[in-house]
């Protein structure tokens, strides 16, 4: 179970990095909605709206999404 979670985390990190490069962001940045700006990856899912439009805090970041039965 732990290995599956690690694998999923690594895939998510790779996808975010590739998405950022496609939008003109650095490999260490996440593209905000529409590609107008970029935020550091450590700001993604940190509970704060760093993009200003909430795009760096999607529903998957909340505990509700991660643990819907709790």
C-alpha positions as CSV (number, residue, x, y, z in Angstrom):
1,X,0.0,0.0,0.0
2,X,2.8,2.4,0.9
3,X,4.7,1.6,-2.4
4,X,1.5,2.4,-4.4
5,X,1.1,5.7,-2.7
6,X,4.8,6.6,-3.3
7,X,4.4,5.5,-7.0
8,X,1.3,7.7,-7.4
9,X,3.1,10.7,-5.8
10,X,6.0,10.3,-8.1
11,X,3.8,10.1,-11.2
12,X,1.9,13.2,-10.0
13,X,5.1,15.1,-9.5
14,X,6.3,14.1,-13.0
15,X,3.0,15.2,-14.5
16,X,3.1,18.5,-12.8
17,X,6.7,19.1,-13.9
18,X,5.9,18.3,-17.5
19,X,2.7,20.4,-17.4
20,X,4.7,23.4,-16.1
21,X,7.3,23.1,-18.9
22,X,4.6,23.1,-21.5
23,X,3.2,26.3,-20.2
24,X,6.5,28.1,-20.0
25,X,7.1,27.6,-16.3
26,X,10.4,26.3,-14.9
27,X,10.6,22.6,-14.1
28,X,10.2,23.5,-10.4
29,X,7.0,25.5,-11.0
30,X,3.3,24.8,-11.4
31,X,1.4,26.8,-14.1
32,X,-1.7,28.6,-12.8
33,X,-4.9,28.3,-14.8
34,X,-4.5,29.7,-18.3
35,X,-0.7,29.8,-18.0
36,X,-0.7,33.4,-17.0
37,X,1.7,32.9,-14.1
38,X,3.7,30.1,-12.3
39,X,4.1,29.3,-8.6
40,X,6.8,27.1,-7.0
41,X,5.8,23.4,-6.8
42,X,6.1,23.6,-3.0
43,X,3.2,26.1,-3.1
44,X,0.9,23.5,-4.9
45,X,-1.6,22.0,-2.5
46,X,-0.2,23.9,0.5
47,X,-3.7,25.2,1.5
48,X,-3.1,28.7,0.2
49,X,-4.4,30.2,-3.0
50,X,-1.1,31.3,-4.5
51,X,-2.4,31.6,-8.1
52,X,-5.2,33.9,-7.1
53,X,-7.7,31.8,-8.9
54,X,-7.5,28.6,-6.8
55,X,-6.0,26.6,-9.6
56,X,-3.0,25.6,-7.4
57,X,-5.4,24.2,-4.8
58,X,-7.7,21.7,-6.7
59,X,-10.2,19.5,-4.8
60,X,-7.7,16.6,-4.8
61,X,-5.6,18.6,-2.3
62,X,-8.3,18.5,0.4
63,X,-8.7,15.7,2.9
64,X,-12.3,15.3,1.8
65,X,-11.1,14.2,-1.6
66,X,-8.3,12.0,-0.3
67,X,-10.5,10.3,2.3
68,X,-14.1,10.6,1.3
69,X,-15.3,7.9,3.8
70,X,-13.9,9.6,6.9
